[in-house]
Amino acid sequence: MPVHIYFLLAAIMLFTSVTASAEVSISGESRTYVLTRETADSRKLVNIYEYLNLSADHIITDDTDFHVGGWFRASAADKDSVGGSTSADELDHAYLALRSQTGNGAIYAGRVFVNEGVMAGRIDGVYGRTDLAGGLSASVFGGGAVKSGDYNSSSATAYGGRLAHATGGLYALGLSYLAESGGSASEREEAGIDLRLRPWSKAELSGLSGYNNKLAEWMRHSWHFTTGPYAGTRLLADYEAVDYGAYMTGATTGVFRQAAGIVDPNEKMAMRGAAIEFTPAEGLTVTADYRNYSYDIKDDANRYGGTIAWAKPESGGAGVSIHRMESKGDDTGYEEARAYAFTRTEKASLSADVSASRYDREINGVDTGWTAAVSGAWNVAASGRLGASVEYASTPEFKSEVKGLINYIYRFAAAFGEANGN
């Protein structure tokens, strides 16, 4: 169903709720973007994007809310390179939320995003969660699986849940399950374990591991550890591992489905990283980081470097970084450097960003590339903000490329009901 139909239905529901409830507050945000760019075949494209979100709080009862949001894209060209069409739209979310005054409970009905362990996606259905006794909590969900892009019309059914236990600030341990069947998508059945552990006040371990039950393979591990600060120093460690064949069966967007045809499904990747952050003065951070990437098929690679950054959140900041990426089996390594600065006031902001790369081996006859961008934003009204950015790039793919972006953000709110005098 086209997005405008959903918004029409949402508007009818909002109008009904306003007339039926004593106190209703409606808020929304419109984000409009005009993007100009040039394709590889020298075509000039102008795309217009509109993102609209609406919320109605305290409808029917004080604990009932309604939220709807979606996006629309139109291209000034005959057909642009995204989907081969002059326009596209999608309903991102549209759900009724009923919250309990006790137990941190809530029920969501409609198109809703579910983030529970191995499940991180949207469904057209029902999603509920609540706290139980003894530090336990539970969530369940079920409905039609929403596939973005070319897979938006999937008729697959997804269901599952998560059971968790937490003890104060020491740990939170969760076990999750997801099953999906029917439609054009491959059947999937996944289980996961997630953990947040704080063995002492200056240390935290967090992460998630997902298992593909159908293939009897671990599909992904993502774990992070940080400790500090000790005399202004923090230590960080990361571990990521992906079995692409097992992981791609759970793709919910066209981007990842397309990647399945690019990435060898027999490939496995493991990343081990470490970093040290030192803060010699307030707002100043010096970081040294290292990452090792190991593959079953491709050559292993290392990335290492450092960053110096200064920031004062209410006024601005600046930073510089330099990194080296090198492959152990060939000469496809490169260096990359970046410098940026930004400043902001209550009414405006301005930023500049420059990055450069040097390649060990020429790509399309070029061994260097660089990009520069300048952006700014201004509050043009109490509820509106106008922004613009220009980016110039010279890379192995484009000898000279210019991109421009204009955006306008508008926020609005209104209250209805006896308590507001309406």
HELIX and SHEET records of a PDB file:
HELIX    1   1 VAL A    3  ALA A   20  1                                  18    
HELIX    2   2 ALA A  133  GLY A  135  5                                   3    
HELIX    3   3 GLY A  149  TYR A  151  5                                   3    
HELIX    4   4 TYR A  244  TYR A  247  1                                   4    
HELIX    5   5 MET A  248  GLY A  250  5                                   3    
HELIX    6   6 GLY A  254  ALA A  259  1                                   6    
HELIX    7   7 GLU A  418  ASN A  420  5                                   3    
SHEET    1   A23 GLU A  23  GLU A  38  0                                        
SHEET    2   A23 LYS A  44  ASP A  57 -1                                        
SHEET    3   A23 THR A  64  SER A  75 -1                                        
SHEET    4   A23 SER A  87  ARG A  99 -1                                        
SHEET    5   A23 ALA A 106  GLU A 116 -1                                        
SHEET    6   A23 MET A 119  ASP A 131 -1                                        
SHEET    7   A23 LEU A 136  ALA A 145 -1                                        
SHEET    8   A23 THR A 157  THR A 167 -1                                        
SHEET    9   A23 TYR A 171  SER A 181 -1                                        
SHEET   10   A23 ARG A 188  TRP A 200 -1                                        
SHEET   11   A23 ALA A 203  ASN A 212 -1                                        
SHEET   12   A23 GLU A 217  TYR A 230 -1                                        
SHEET   13   A23 THR A 233  ASP A 243 -1                                        
SHEET   14   A23 LYS A 268  ALA A 281 -1                                        
SHEET   15   A23 LEU A 284  TYR A 295 -1                                        
SHEET   16   A23 ALA A 301  LYS A 312 -1                                        
SHEET   17   A23 GLY A 316  SER A 327 -1                                        
SHEET   18   A23 TYR A 334  ARG A 344 -1                                        
SHEET   19   A23 ALA A 348  ILE A 363 -1                                        
SHEET   20   A23 VAL A 366  ASN A 379 -1                                        
SHEET   21   A23 GLY A 384  SER A 394 -1                                        
SHEET   22   A23 GLU A 401  GLY A 417 -1                                        
SHEET   23   A23 GLU A  23  GLU A  38 -1                                        
END                                                                             
